[in-house]
Amino acid sequence: SAKGWAIQPLGKFIGTCMYMYLAIGGVDAISYSASSVCLSSIRSNHQSVIVHLHSSSLGQAFAFGIALTVTAWASFRILGAMFNPAIALSSLITGHISVPKFVLYFISQLLGAMLGAALARGTTPSSERILQVNGNNESIARGFFLEFFLTAIVCVVYHMIAHEKNRSTFMMALPYGLSIFSAYLFATRYTNAALNPVHAFATSLSARWFPRQHWIFWFGPLCGAILGAALHILLRYMDYD
């Protein structure tokens, strides 16, 4: 029905907007607080600066992990908690959604992420989180493969807890959020962690600046989605259950 086709893209739009608003706003607040403390203590104790920088990375992982857990748990039974085009592409390859739905989901996710980032920027003075490969001897190639492998892991987790139904499926938001927490904890200090093309686009658009390595935040997660789908198809082919 028309309502059936309309509710899921609308839900993806609302859910992605909520997720991006909570996550980006949380990250900005944590980063601003950590940087303020670091600047105030840098003259007296270099060790405290390192500790606060590490707590900032941990806080960013918490911000995205908890934001995804909350929005996924609230909307899974209606919307499938699919706020990432990489997850949608992986689900398309595994046959869980159709091509028309993928197109609608992608547009909805992109618009929702743009609105969420704009709201975060509009309601706080510091919402300009920019994604880039940012030091620690991280190269562009390694940044690409970091986004690639971590997105593949997130996709496999999503398939195994959302598409492979079992008695724990009703709790899918918890391991799904924890997978994002683990991935961001790993990648934040190297690439600022996207794992989601619309996240990268929305934050760069809100900051009005696209770094030259912006492409890795599209191709890395989307290629990772293909690998995640291939692993899930292999498990089903091997009759894992």
Residue, then its C-alpha position, 0 to 999 in steps of 0.5 A: s500500500a501507499k502507506g506501507w511504502a511511505i512509512q519506512p523511508l519516512g522512518k529512516f529519515i526520522g531515525t537517521c536524523m535522531y541518530m545523527y543529532l544525538a551522536i554528533g551533538g554528543v561528540d561535539a560536547i565531549s570534544y569541546s570539554a576535553s579540549s578546554v581541560c587540555l588547554s587549561s592543564i597543558r602548562s602544568n602537566h603533560q600527562s594529564v593532556i594525554v589522559h584527556l585526549h584518550s578520554s575524548s576518544l572513549g567519549q566519542a565512541f560512547a556517544f555514537g554507540i549509545a545514540l545508535t543503541v537508543t534509536a535502534w531499540a526504539s525503532f527496530r520493530i518498525l524501521g529495522a534500525m537501518f540508518n546507514p547506506a552501507i547496511a542498506l547496500s549489504s542487505l540489498i546484496t543478501g536479498h533482504i531488501s529490493v532495489p527500489k527500497f534501497v534507493l528510497y532508504f538511501i535518499s531518506q538516510l542522506l536527508g535525515a543525516m543532513l538534517g541531524a547534522a544541521l540541527a546539531r550545528g544550529t543548536t550548539p556553537s561547536s558542531e563542526r566535526i570534520l572527518q579526515v585521516n588525522g595523523n598518528n602516522e595513518s596513511i590514506a590507504r590504511g585509512f581506507f582499509l580501516e573504514f573497509f574492515l570495520t564496516a564489514i564487521v558492523c554489517v556482519v553483526y547486523h545480519m546475524i542479529a537482525h536478519e538471522k532471527n533467534r530468541s535474542t533478536f529483540m535485543m538486537a539494538l544492544p550488540y548493534g550499538l556495541s559493535i559501533f562503540s567498538a569500531y569507533l573506539f578503534a578508528t576515532r584517533y586515526t580517521n575520526a571514524a565514519l563507517n557511514p557515508v551519509h555521516a561523512f557527507a552531512t558533517s562535511l556539509s555542515a562544516r562547509w569543507f570537504p577534505r581531499q580524502h573525503w572519498i575514503f568515507w564513501f568507498g571504504p564503508l560501501c566496499g566493506a558492506i560488500l564484504g559483510a554481505a559476502l561473509h553472510i551469504l557464505l555462512r548461509y551457504m555453509d548451513y551454519d545453523 
